[in-house]
Structure formats: structure tokens, C-alpha cells
Amino acid sequence: MTNESVLMEESLSSLGDYSLQYNRWLLKPIGAWPLSLSSSRLERIVSLVLIVLCYGFILFTVIPCMFHIVLEDENIHMKLKVLGPLSHWFFGGVNYTTLLLRGKDIRDCVEHIKTDWKIITRQRDQHVMLKKAKLGRFVAVCCAAFMQGGVLCYCAVSAFTMMTIEVGNETKIIRMLPCAAYKSMIAVDTSPTNEIVLASQFVSGFIVNSSAVGAFGLAIVFAAHAYAQLSIVMMWITEFVNEWRDRKKNGCLNEIGVIVEHHLRVLTFIGRIESVMSRICFMELFKSTLDICMLGYYILTEWADHDVRNLTTYFMILISMSFNIFTVCYIGEVLMEQCKRVGEVTYMTNWYYLPEKRILELSLIIVRSSLTTKITAGKIIDMSIYTFGQVAKTSVAYINLLRQVT
């Protein structure tokens, strides 16, 4: 292999990693980034240790909080204030587990992207791929910034909020925890236990946030890549038809088989995205409905108390969660429309200039595009703008129900 070919291969490999870079930074510290088949034994041991530590931090936050809700003698309003953070941590742990279980599918998608960068050799096609990769990378960074910023801001506000409690005849001032803990299980009203639990909840908050935004980021980057590949397929179809109008033009796409095979390859990739995201989207729809409902309830109660600090924090979290679930619903609709558009573009070309045999070959692409390819939540609900609207409507309905109950 010559030096030029080696440099070209390294350049294509770096371009394949470009869009996935931030997702790797988020998922690698929590052991959720899939290891390659060539990973060393040390890397596998480190990954296993990170997974055990992450589960330890999550369980150390979730279990005492669950006991607090069930066993602590509090009114319904106080229990509801604890339920919101608990649901975020609990479903974050479920998403983390799903990412680990889908590690092989994620690795296959990553390898698929790297292979596409190697088999797509024309500069114009690579420009389309790079443009969509930049877009996917930017949106993934926005999702991470919103989610991490909102939840960690809530943790910081809780940490700086001092709470006065009475233990026997003694009055103590302690820091408020983002997730309440059952005092009979962990003595959070004493120092330094209070500070240790607070620090562990910051770490567990980072873990569950990273798993959520990592899953969203992967979905966004994978969808952006699939969108670029479908755009390339449409470009190839248009060129294929136009070449028959001008036979003197020497085109590189003189076989419809190349286009059909690549089209099927893209649809297979979208099927892999569906396999990775189906369960995660289902849990996120349920979690987002509950979280948006609880955040709306908290905003209404804090508004009545004129607590500007908590109101600001809740608004930040509400915006971040709404933005993330909207993004996932939106990319599901965009992919579905782009898959249909391949058939529409094929039909809108000058296919009537082709010989009869070539027209029949193009009909294969039209027929396959008519079969809708979707990103779903648990293979039950299609991820679309309509679904996001239903999440918002359901959340508002639950907020009204909570207002009536409390």
C-alpha cells in the first residue's frame, strides 16, 4: 500500500469518527460506548469497572429515594416533589441498561458509517455526507448542553439551598439533596454523610444525563448519516436517467444495480437505527410525559410562592427535555419523509426517455420506497411531530389532574 493510499484511508476513517466524536466522549466515561472486536483485555476490564461503578451510583440515589416516597410520612404535595427527580434518575438508569444491551447494534451502526465513508469516493457525494455530519454533530451538542446544563443546574441550586431540621433537641442546618433520601436508611441529616450523598447524586446525575443525551446524540447522528445517504441515492438516480439523454457523456453510474444495492444498504441501516432506538424512544416518551407533567406542576406551585430561583431552574429543565424529545420525534418524521421522497424523485425524473427495460428497473426503487420505513417507540408509536404534540397534550392533561387532586 502506497503512502497516498494510507493517508487517504486515515482521512476517511477520521471523517467517519468526526460526527460520532462527542457521543464517544459522553458514553466512554460511563462504559456505554461499544468496544470494538480488537479491544484489548485492559480496555474491557476498565469498561466493566466503569459499568459497575455507574450502577452503584445510580442505585445509591434511586433506592433511598424510593424508600423515602413509600415510608416517609409526608403529604401528597411533598411526595410529588420527590417523584419528579426520582423518575428522571430511574428512567435514566433504564436507558443506561438499554444502551449496554444494544452495544452490538450500536457498534454495527458505527462500522456501517465508517464503511460508507470508504465506499463513497466521489468528492461531491462526500461533501453531502460531511454537511449532514456537521449538522448532526451540532444538534447532538445542543441536546447535550441543554440536558446536562438544566439538570446539573437543578442539582447545584439544590446543593446551595440550606434546610433547617430538628433532630431531638438539636437544630441543624444541612444542604438540600436533589433526590430525597430515607433518613432511617442513610443519615443525611448529619455531616459529612450529607455532603457525601450530595456528591454521589451529582455523579449519578451526570451518568443518567450522559446516557440520555448519548442515546439522543446517537439517534441524531445516525439519522443525519442516513439522510445524507438517501440524498446521494436520489442524486445517482437523477444522473442515471440523464446519462441516457446524452450518451456521449461518460458517467460512472451506468448500472442501476449500484443504485438499488446502495438504496437497500441505507434502508438496512435505518432498520438498525430502529433496533437501537425503539426501546429507548418508548421509555423516553413515557419519561418525557411524566417529567413535563411534573415540571409543569412544580412551576405552578413555585409561581404561587414567587420562588424565582426554583422557577428558573424548572424552566431550564422543561425547555431541555422538550427540546430533546422534539428533536427525536422530528428526525423520525424527516427520515420517514426522505425515504418516501426517493420514490417521488425517481418518478419525477425524465424516465420516459429510457428504454422499456430500464423503466422497469427504476420501478423497483419506487415500489421499495412506497413501503414506509419508520423509527418507532417500542414498535407501537411512530416518532413524528404528531407524537410530540400528543406528548404535550397528555402532559397538560395530567397537570390539570394534579391541580385538581392537590
C-alpha positions in Angstrom: 0.0 0.0 0.0 1.4 3.4 -1.0 1.8 6.4 1.3 -1.0 8.2 -0.6 -3.5 5.4 -0.1 -2.6 5.1 3.6 -3.2 8.8 4.1 -6.5 8.6 2.2 -7.6 5.7 4.4 -6.7 7.5 7.6 -8.5 10.6 6.3 -11.7 8.7 5.6 -11.5 6.9 9.0 -11.2 10.3 10.7 -14.2 11.6 8.8 -16.2 8.6 9.9 -15.3 9.4 13.5 -16.0 13.1 13.1 -19.8 13.0 13.7 -19.5 10.5 16.5 -16.8 12.2 18.4 -19.0 14.0 21.1 -21.1 10.9 21.6 -18.0 8.9 22.3 -16.8 11.5 24.8 -20.1 11.2 26.6 -20.6 7.4 26.6 -17.0 6.3 27.1 -16.6 7.6 30.7 -19.7 5.6 31.7 -18.7 2.5 29.9 -21.6 2.6 27.4 -19.5 3.1 24.3 -19.4 -0.2 22.5 -16.0 -1.8 22.4 -14.6 -3.0 19.1 -13.6 -6.6 18.4 -10.0 -5.6 18.6 -10.2 -4.0 22.0 -7.6 -5.1 24.5 -8.2 -7.0 27.7 -7.4 -3.9 29.8 -10.0 -1.9 27.9 -12.6 -4.5 28.6 -11.7 -4.6 32.3 -11.8 -0.8 32.6 -15.2 -0.7 30.8 -16.6 -3.4 33.2 -15.4 -1.5 36.3 -17.0 1.7 35.0 -20.3 0.0 34.4 -20.3 -1.4 38.0 -19.4 2.0 39.4 -22.2 3.7 37.4 -24.8 1.2 38.5 -23.6 1.7 42.1 -24.1 5.5 41.9 -27.5 5.2 40.3 -28.8 2.6 42.8 -27.3 4.6 45.7 -29.6 7.5 44.6 -32.7 5.7 43.4 -33.2 3.1 46.2 -33.2 5.6 49.2 -35.4 7.9 47.3 -38.0 5.2 46.6 -38.0 4.3 50.3 -38.5 7.9 51.1 -41.6 8.2 49.0 -43.1 4.9 50.3 -42.2 5.1 54.0 -41.8 8.8 54.9 -44.9 10.4 56.5 -45.5 13.3 54.2 -48.4 14.9 52.4 -49.1 14.3 48.7 -47.6 17.6 47.6 -44.2 16.7 49.2 -44.3 13.2 47.7 -45.0 14.7 44.2 -41.9 17.0 44.6 -39.8 13.9 45.2 -41.4 11.9 42.4 -40.1 14.1 39.6 -36.3 13.7 40.3 -36.8 10.0 41.1 -38.4 9.4 37.7 -35.5 11.1 36.0 -32.9 9.1 37.8 -34.9 5.8 37.5 -35.6 6.0 33.7 -32.1 7.3 33.2 -30.8 4.0 34.7 -33.2 2.1 32.4 -31.9 3.9 29.4 -28.3 3.2 30.5 -29.2 -0.5 30.7 -30.7 -0.4 27.2 -27.6 1.2 25.8 -25.5 -1.6 27.2 -27.8 -4.3 25.9 -27.8 -2.7 22.4 -24.0 -2.3 22.3 -23.6 -4.7 19.4 -26.2 -2.9 17.3 -24.6 0.4 18.1 -21.2 -0.9 17.1 -22.7 -2.2 13.8 -24.1 1.2 13.0 -20.8 2.8 13.8 -19.0 0.4 11.5 -21.6 1.0 8.8 -20.9 4.7 8.9 -17.1 4.2 8.6 -17.7 1.8 5.7 -19.9 4.3 3.9 -17.1 6.9 4.0 -14.8 4.3 2.3 -17.2 3.2 -0.4 -18.4 6.7 -1.3 -15.5 8.0 -3.3 -16.8 10.9 -5.3 -16.0 14.3 -3.8 -19.5 15.7 -4.4 -21.1 12.8 -2.6 -18.6 13.1 0.3 -19.5 16.9 0.5 -23.1 16.0 1.1 -22.2 13.4 3.8 -19.9 15.9 5.5 -22.5 18.6 5.5 -25.1 16.4 7.2 -22.4 15.1 9.6 -21.7 18.6 10.8 -25.4 19.2 11.2 -25.9 16.0 13.2 -22.9 16.8 15.3 -24.2 20.3 16.1 -27.7 19.2 17.1 -26.2 16.4 19.3 -24.0 19.0 21.1 -27.1 21.2 21.6 -29.0 18.3 23.1 -26.1 17.5 25.5 -25.7 21.2 26.5 -29.4 21.6 27.2 -29.9 18.4 29.2 -26.6 18.5 31.2 -26.9 22.2 31.8 -30.5 22.0 33.0 -30.3 19.0 35.3 -26.9 19.9 36.8 -28.1 23.4 37.4 -31.0 21.9 39.4 -28.5 19.9 41.4 -26.4 23.0 42.0 -29.4 25.0 43.1 -30.5 22.2 45.5 -26.9 22.0 46.9 -26.8 25.7 47.7 -30.3 25.6 49.3 -29.9 25.3 53.1 -32.6 23.5 55.1 -33.2 23.7 58.8 -34.2 20.4 60.6 -34.7 19.4 64.2 -33.0 16.2 65.5 -34.2 15.6 69.0 -33.5 18.8 70.9 -30.9 20.0 68.4 -31.5 22.2 65.4 -29.3 21.5 62.3 -28.7 23.3 59.0 -28.0 20.9 56.1 -27.9 21.1 52.4 -30.9 20.1 50.4 -30.5 17.0 48.2 -31.6 16.9 44.6 -33.1 13.5 45.3 -34.5 13.0 48.8 -33.2 10.0 50.8 -34.9 8.0 53.5 -33.3 9.1 56.7 -33.6 5.8 58.5 -31.6 4.2 55.7 -28.9 6.9 55.3 -28.3 9.6 58.0 -28.5 12.5 55.5 -29.1 14.9 58.4 -25.6 14.5 59.7 -22.2 15.7 58.4 -20.2 14.5 56.4 -22.9 12.0 55.3 -25.0 14.8 53.8 -22.1 16.1 51.7 -21.1 12.5 50.6 -24.6 11.7 49.4 -24.8 15.1 47.7 -21.6 14.5 45.8 -22.8 11.0 44.8 -26.0 12.4 43.4 -24.1 14.9 41.3 -22.1 11.9 39.9 -25.2 9.8 39.3 -26.9 12.8 37.7 -24.1 13.1 35.2 -24.3 9.4 34.5 -28.1 9.3 33.8 -27.8 12.6 31.8 -25.0 11.2 29.7 -26.9 8.0 29.0 -30.0 10.0 27.8 -28.1 12.6 25.7 -25.8 9.8 24.4 -28.8 7.9 23.2 -30.3 11.0 21.6 -27.0 12.0 20.1 -26.5 8.6 18.5 -30.0 8.8 17.1 -29.4 12.2 15.6 -26.0 11.4 14.1 -27.2 8.1 12.7 -30.3 9.8 11.2 -28.2 12.6 9.7 -26.0 10.0 8.0 -29.0 8.0 6.7 -30.5 11.3 5.4 -27.2 12.0 3.5 -27.1 8.5 2.0 -30.7 8.8 0.8 -29.8 12.2 -0.8 -26.9 10.6 -2.6 -29.2 7.8 -3.9 -31.5 10.5 -5.3 -28.6 12.2 -7.0 -27.5 9.0 -8.5 -30.9 8.2 -9.8 -31.1 11.6 -11.5 -27.7 11.2 -13.1 -28.6 7.7 -14.2 -31.6 8.9 -16.1 -29.9 12.0 -17.6 -27.0 9.9 -18.9 -29.4 8.2 -21.3 -30.3 11.6 -22.7 -26.7 12.3 -23.6 -25.0 9.1 -24.5 -21.8 10.9 -25.2 -21.3 11.7 -21.6 -19.2 9.2 -19.8 -20.8 8.7 -16.4 -19.6 6.4 -13.6 -23.2 5.3 -12.8 -24.1 3.2 -15.8 -25.6 0.4 -13.8 -28.9 0.6 -11.9 -27.7 -2.3 -9.7 -25.3 0.0 -8.0 -28.1 2.4 -7.1 -30.5 -0.4 -5.9 -27.9 -2.0 -3.8 -26.9 1.2 -2.1 -30.6 2.1 -1.5 -31.2 -1.2 0.2 -28.0 -0.7 2.2 -29.4 2.6 3.5 -32.7 1.0 4.4 -30.9 -1.7 6.3 -29.0 1.0 8.2 -32.3 2.7 9.1 -33.6 -0.7 10.3 -30.5 -0.9 12.6 -31.3 2.6 14.0 -34.8 1.4 14.7 -33.4 -1.6 16.5 -31.2 0.6 18.7 -33.7 3.3 19.4 -37.1 1.5 19.6 -37.0 0.7 23.3 -35.2 3.9 24.2 -37.8 6.0 22.4 -40.6 4.2 24.2 -39.1 4.8 27.6 -38.3 8.4 26.7 -41.9 9.1 25.6 -43.2 7.8 28.9 -40.5 9.6 30.8 -40.9 12.9 29.0 -44.7 12.8 29.5 -44.2 12.3 33.2 -41.3 14.8 33.6 -43.0 17.6 31.6 -46.2 17.0 33.7 -44.3 17.1 37.0 -42.2 20.2 35.9 -45.4 22.0 34.9 -46.8 21.2 38.3 -43.7 22.4 40.1 -43.7 25.7 38.0 -47.3 26.3 39.0 -46.6 25.8 42.7 -43.4 27.8 42.7 -45.1 30.6 40.8 -47.6 30.8 43.7 -44.7 31.0 46.1 -42.8 33.5 44.0 -39.6 31.4 44.1 -37.6 32.9 41.2 -34.6 30.6 41.7 -36.5 27.4 41.5 -38.7 28.7 38.7 -35.7 29.5 36.6 -34.3 26.0 37.2 -37.5 24.3 36.4 -38.0 26.3 33.2 -34.5 25.3 32.1 -35.1 21.6 32.6 -38.5 21.9 30.9 -37.0 23.5 27.8 -34.2 21.0 27.6 -36.5 17.9 27.9 -39.0 19.4 25.4 -36.2 20.2 23.0 -34.7 16.7 23.2 -38.0 14.8 22.8 -39.0 17.2 19.9 -35.7 16.5 18.2 -36.1 12.7 18.3 -39.7 13.0 17.1 -38.6 15.4 14.3 -35.8 13.2 13.0 -38.2 10.2 12.9 -40.5 12.2 10.7 -37.7 13.6 8.5 -36.3 10.1 7.9 -39.8 8.7 7.0 -40.4 11.6 4.5 -36.9 11.2 3.0 -37.5 7.5 2.4 -40.7 8.3 0.5 -39.0 11.1 -1.4 -36.7 8.6 -3.1 -39.6 7.1 -4.9 -41.1 10.6 -5.7 -37.8 11.8 -7.1 -37.4 8.6 -9.2 -40.9 9.2 -10.7 -40.3 12.9 -11.3 -37.1 12.2 -13.4 -37.2 12.0 -17.2 -37.7 8.3 -17.0 -39.8 8.3 -20.2 -36.5 8.8 -22.2 -35.3 5.4 -21.0 -35.7 2.0 -22.8 -38.6 -0.1 -21.5 -36.2 -2.4 -19.6 -34.6 0.5 -17.8 -38.0 1.8 -16.8 -38.9 -1.5 -15.2 -35.6 -1.4 -13.2 -36.5 2.1 -11.8 -39.9 0.8 -10.8 -38.1 -1.5 -8.2 -36.9 1.6 -6.4 -40.4 3.2 -6.5 -42.0 0.1 -5.1 -39.5 -0.3 -2.3 -39.8 3.4 -1.4 -43.6 3.0 -1.0 -43.0 0.7 1.9 -42.7 3.2 4.8 -39.5 2.9 6.9 -40.1 4.4 10.4 -38.4 5.0 13.7 -40.9 3.8 16.3 -41.2 3.8 20.1 -41.4 0.1 21.1 -42.8 -0.7 17.6 -46.1 0.8 18.8 -45.9 4.6 18.2 -44.3 6.3 15.2 -41.8 9.0 16.1 -43.2 12.1 14.4 -44.3 15.7 15.1 -47.8 14.4 15.8 -46.4 12.2 18.5 -44.7 15.2 20.1 -48.0 17.0 20.1 -49.6 14.1 21.8 -46.9 14.1 24.5 -47.5 17.8 25.1 -51.3 17.4 25.2 -51.1 14.4 27.6 -48.7 16.3 29.9 -51.1 19.3 30.1 -54.0 16.9 30.9 -52.0 15.3 33.7 -51.1 18.7 35.1 -54.8 19.7 35.3 -55.4 16.4 37.1 -52.7 17.0 39.6 -54.1 20.5 40.3 -57.5 19.0 41.0 -56.1 16.4 43.3 -53.7 18.6 45.3 
